[in-house]
Each structure stands twice: as structure tokens, then as C-alpha cells.
Amino acid sequence: MKTFTLGQKIRELREGKDLSLRDLAKTIEVSPAFLSDIELGRRNPSDKKLSSISRALGIPLEELRTYDIRTSMEDFKNLALSDHKFGLAFRKVIDKKISSEELLKFVEKISKIKKT
């Protein structure tokens, strides 16, 4: 299974729809250079632009958001730096080779428990 960054996924979807960079940029009202920077991971789209991209490419916004991990990585760093137990927990996840699917299921389970 190939893993994509947000920009790579946007490019794959755009190319799959046989859209040029210029055509998609025009549709979402950004410059081709800006869209190219998004695809290359140099810039990040605003929520409004990400929504426009999802509509133009025919992909649900929430599905497209799953490829956008920039805030999460920053949050990981901040948590690990501010609380050593988070750093230890992250290391254990990596050491135990816990998959992303397993981790997501665990988080969902904990979220449901906290709601009750």
C-alpha cells in the first residue's frame, strides 16, 4: 500500500481526472505556482482552499483531510517535548510496531468510553 502526503494525493487525483495543474488552479482560484507548491509539500492550503480542491476532484473533504498530517506532527513534537510520558508512549508505539489502523481503533475506543 502506497502512502501519500496531502500534496501527492492531490496530484494523483488531479492526474487521474486528466486535469492540468493550470486547469485545477483556475477552478480553485489560485495560481498554478501556488497549487504546484501544495503538491510539492512546500505550502499548505487553507481549509477553504482544501474544500475547493476536494469538490473539484470529487473526493469527500474528510477523506482528503486524512492525508493532511501537518498539525498532528507538530502536536506530536510539542507533546513529546512538554510531557516526557507522551514521548515514552510514542516510542512504545514505534517499538511495538503498532499499525496506524490499530492506533486509530484504540483512539476511537477510548473516545467512545470518555463520551459515556
C-alpha positions in Angstrom: 0.0 0.0 0.0 1.5 3.4 -1.0 1.4 6.2 1.5 0.7 9.7 0.2 1.2 13.1 1.5 -1.6 15.6 1.0 0.1 17.2 -2.0 0.9 13.8 -3.5 -2.7 12.7 -3.2 -4.0 15.9 -4.7 -1.6 15.4 -7.7 -2.6 11.8 -8.1 -6.3 12.7 -8.1 -5.7 15.6 -10.5 -3.8 13.4 -12.9 -6.4 10.7 -12.6 -9.0 13.1 -13.8 -6.7 14.2 -16.6 -6.7 17.8 -15.2 -3.7 20.0 -15.9 -2.2 21.9 -13.0 -3.3 25.2 -14.6 -6.9 23.9 -15.1 -7.3 22.9 -11.4 -5.6 26.1 -10.2 -8.1 28.1 -12.3 -11.0 26.1 -10.9 -10.0 26.7 -7.3 -8.9 30.3 -7.9 -5.2 30.0 -7.1 -2.1 30.5 -9.2 -0.5 27.4 -10.8 2.6 28.1 -8.8 0.7 28.0 -5.5 -1.0 24.7 -6.5 2.4 23.3 -7.5 3.8 24.3 -4.1 0.9 22.5 -2.4 1.5 19.4 -4.5 5.2 19.5 -3.6 4.5 20.0 0.1 6.0 23.5 0.2 2.8 25.2 1.1 -0.4 24.2 2.8 -3.9 25.0 1.6 -6.3 26.8 3.9 -9.4 25.0 4.9 -11.4 26.9 2.3 -9.0 26.0 -0.5 -8.8 22.4 0.7 -12.6 22.3 0.4 -12.5 23.7 -3.1 -9.9 21.2 -4.1 -12.0 18.3 -2.7 -15.0 19.5 -4.7 -13.0 20.0 -7.9 -11.5 16.5 -7.6 -14.7 14.8 -6.5 -13.4 13.4 -3.2 -15.0 13.9 0.2 -13.3 16.7 2.2 -12.9 14.4 5.2 -11.2 11.7 3.1 -8.8 14.3 1.7 -8.1 15.6 5.2 -6.8 12.2 6.2 -3.7 12.9 4.1 -3.1 16.2 5.9 -0.9 15.4 8.9 1.0 18.6 9.3 -0.7 19.7 12.5 -0.6 16.3 14.0 3.2 16.1 13.6 3.7 19.5 15.2 1.4 18.4 18.0 3.4 15.2 18.5 6.6 17.2 18.8 5.1 19.6 21.3 3.6 16.9 23.4 6.8 14.9 23.5 8.7 18.0 24.5 6.3 19.2 27.1 5.4 15.8 28.7 8.0 13.0 28.8 5.3 10.4 29.2 3.9 11.3 25.7 7.4 10.8 24.3 7.7 7.4 26.0 4.2 6.4 24.7 5.2 7.4 21.1 8.4 5.4 21.4 6.5 2.3 22.6 4.1 2.6 19.7 7.0 2.6 17.3 9.0 -0.1 19.2 5.9 -2.4 19.3 5.3 -1.7 15.6 1.7 -0.8 16.3 0.0 -0.1 13.0 -1.9 3.1 12.2 -5.1 1.1 12.0 -4.6 -0.4 15.4 -3.8 3.0 16.9 -6.9 4.6 15.3 -9.1 1.8 16.6 -7.7 2.3 20.1 -8.2 6.1 20.0 -11.8 5.6 18.8 -12.5 3.1 21.5 -11.1 5.5 24.2 -13.2 8.3 22.7 -16.3 6.3 23.0 -15.6 5.4 26.6 -15.0 9.0 27.5 -18.3 10.0 26.0 -20.3 7.7 28.2 
